[in-house]
Amino acid sequence: MVDGKAIPMNHFTQEIMEKVVSGVAESLRGVDPQWKKMVVEVERDDPRD
């Protein structure tokens, strides 16, 4: 979701997003590689118009 709006993604895009986010998170100390659910939230400090 971006600003509360669901963004449609095809299967390829969903798979790429899953692998990128999972890879980054799993590289962090303390993250169990057998995790079940992950929530990622990003806020911009200086939103662009």
N, C-alpha and C positions, 0 to 999 in steps of 0.2 A: 504494500500500500504506500502511496505517496500522498501526503497531505489528506489522508482519510479516503482516498480514491483507490479502488482496486485497479491494478494495472494488469491487463491480460498478457500472458506469456505462452508461447508455444512450448511443446515438450523439450525441444533442444535448448531453449533459453532457460527453462526451469532447471534442467539438468546442469547446465553451466553454472548458474547461480548457486545451486546446491553444492556442487563440487568446490567452487571457489570459497564460499563462506565456510564450509566444513573444513577445508584444508587450512585456512587461516586460523580458525578457532582451535582445531586439534593441534596446531603447532605451539599453542600457548601452554605453559606449565599449569598443571592442575585440571586440565580438561580431559575427562575420561573419554577415550576413543569409542566407547560403547554408549555414548549419550543417546537419549531417546527423543528429546525435543530441544530446539534452540530458538530463541527469540532474539533478533537483532534490531536495535533501534538506533537511528542516526539522526542527529539534529545539527543543522548548520548554525554556527555562531553568527554569521553575517549573511542572511538570505539575499540572494541576488534577485533583482526584478526582471 
